[in-house]
């Protein structure tokens, strides 16, 4: 397991106490979900996290994130975070939980 995957699952362990957070799969990767909504995953040695399109654009514009483009298609509500930073990742995963929760 890579350091990115280890950090992701360390962050996930802190989020399992949030109601509805579970492990699942998406795009062939293990991920976190809240109810039926995807939250984030370690992919391509980065954190991929689902956020509102405006927040994704902000993270890209400030250089914190880059577009998620699996198979060449841009996912507007997903951002890829290359910086391995536990505090940042937990903040973004919590933002995602708030965003996807009905």
N, C-alpha and C positions, 0 to 999 in steps of 0.2 A: 504494500500500500504506500502511495506517495505521501509526502508531507502535506500536500494540498488535501488529499482525501482524509488523512488523519485529522487535520485541523477542521475540516468540514464536519466530520462525525463527532469531534469534540464539541463543536458548536451545537450540533444536533442534539447531543446528550443534554445540553442545558435547555433545549426547547421542548423536549418530550413532556415536560410538565404542563405545557400549554394545551388547553383543551382542544382535542381534534388533531393534534400533530402526530403524524405517523410516517413510517418509512414506506416507500413505494418504488416504482421504476418509471422512467420516461426516456425516450430516445435510446433505450438500452443501458441507461445509467441508473444507479440507485439515486433516489431523491427523497426530499421531504415533501409532504402534502399536509394540507389542512382540509379535512373533510374530502371533497372531490377535487380540490384545487391544488395545483403544483405550486411550490414555494421556491425551491432552489436545489442545486446539485453541484457536485464537483465534476467538471467536464473539461477535457483538454488542458489539464493542469491549471485550472482557474475555477473560481466560483461563478456559477451562472445563477442569477436570481431574478424572479419575476416581480416587476414593479410597475407603477403607472407610467405610461409613455412619457409624460412630462419629466418624471424623475429619472427615467432612463436617459433621456436627452441631456438632462443636467449633468449626470454623472459622466457621460461621454464628452460633453463640452468642457468640463473641468479636468479631463484627463484621468479621472478615477476609473472609468470603465470604457469598454469598447463594445461595439455591436456584437450581438450573437447572430451568427450566420451559418447555422447548420445546413449543409447541402447548398450553400450559396443564397439561401433565402433569409432575409433579415426578419428577425422576430422583434416587433416594436415594443413589446412589454417584457423583454428579457434583456439583461445587461450582463456582460462578462467582466469580472473583476480579477485582474492579474495580480494585484498586490496581495500578498499573503499577510493578513492582519486580522487577528481574532476579534478585536474590538469592532473594527469596521464591518466584518462579516456578520457578527451578531446583530449589530444595528440594522444592517440591510435585510437580514433574514427576518428580524422582528417587523420591519417595515413591510416586508412581503406578506407576512402572516396577517397584518392589519389590512393590507390591500385586498387579498384574496378571500378573506373571511366574509361570508354573506351578511 
